[in-house]
């Protein structure tokens, strides 16, 4: 499950394994091994992955079905605009 989440999130952002590896300061082989379910990322790396993809660690582990959006630092007005945009996208 975790391997599929990592691959899916990476591909949804049109990111290569090399690009993800650079963001996390690991080798491309590490990313490949995670995605092929050969090894599991460390807890520290799981937290970093969640940060890169703006999701929770629970989401990565399949314990939570939704994703979250970090709106820290945005005004109430900006958050309201984002909510409207999300609602519009759901209706499409």
C-alpha positions in Angstrom: 0.0 0.0 0.0 2.7 2.5 1.0 4.7 1.7 -2.2 1.6 2.4 -4.3 0.9 5.7 -2.5 4.4 6.9 -3.0 4.3 6.0 -6.7 0.8 7.5 -7.2 1.7 10.8 -5.5 4.9 11.1 -7.4 3.3 10.5 -10.7 0.4 12.8 -10.0 2.9 15.6 -9.6 4.7 14.6 -12.8 7.9 14.0 -10.8 10.6 11.5 -11.7 12.2 9.1 -9.2 15.4 11.1 -9.6 13.6 14.4 -8.8 11.9 12.9 -5.7 15.3 11.5 -4.6 16.9 14.9 -4.9 14.2 16.5 -2.8 14.7 13.9 -0.1 18.5 13.7 -0.4 18.5 10.0 -1.1 19.4 7.9 -4.1 17.1 7.2 -7.0 17.6 3.5 -6.0 16.0 4.2 -2.6 12.9 5.6 -4.2 12.8 2.7 -6.7 13.1 0.2 -3.8 10.2 1.9 -1.9 8.0 1.9 -4.9 8.8 -1.7 -5.8 8.1 -2.7 -2.1 11.6 -4.0 -1.7 12.3 -1.9 1.4 10.3 0.5 3.6 11.3 4.1 4.2 12.4 4.9 7.7 10.1 6.8 10.0 12.1 10.0 9.4 11.8 9.5 5.7 8.1 8.8 5.9 7.7 12.2 7.6 9.7 13.8 4.8 7.7 12.1 2.1 4.5 13.4 3.8 5.9 16.9 3.7 7.0 16.7 0.1 3.5 15.5 -1.0 1.6 17.7 1.5 -0.3 14.7 3.0 -0.3 13.1 6.4 1.7 10.0 7.3 -1.6 8.3 8.0 -2.6 9.0 4.3 0.7 7.5 3.1 0.2 4.4 5.2 -3.4 4.0 4.0 -4.9 4.7 7.4 -6.7 7.9 6.2 -8.6 8.1 2.9 -8.5 11.9 2.4 -5.7 14.2 1.9 -5.1 17.5 3.6 -4.0 20.9 2.4 -1.7 23.1 4.5 -3.1 26.6 4.6 -0.8 27.9 7.3 0.0 31.5 6.8 -2.9 32.2 4.4 -5.5 34.8 5.2 -9.1 33.7 5.9 -10.0 35.2 2.6 -7.5 33.1 0.7 -8.7 30.0 2.5 -12.2 30.8 1.5 -11.2 31.2 -2.1 -9.4 27.8 -2.0 -12.6 26.2 -0.6 -14.6 27.7 -3.4 -12.1 26.4 -6.0 -12.2 23.0 -4.5 -16.0 22.9 -4.6 -16.0 24.0 -8.2 -13.5 21.3 -9.1 -15.6 18.6 -7.4 -18.6 19.6 -9.4 -16.8 19.1 -12.7 
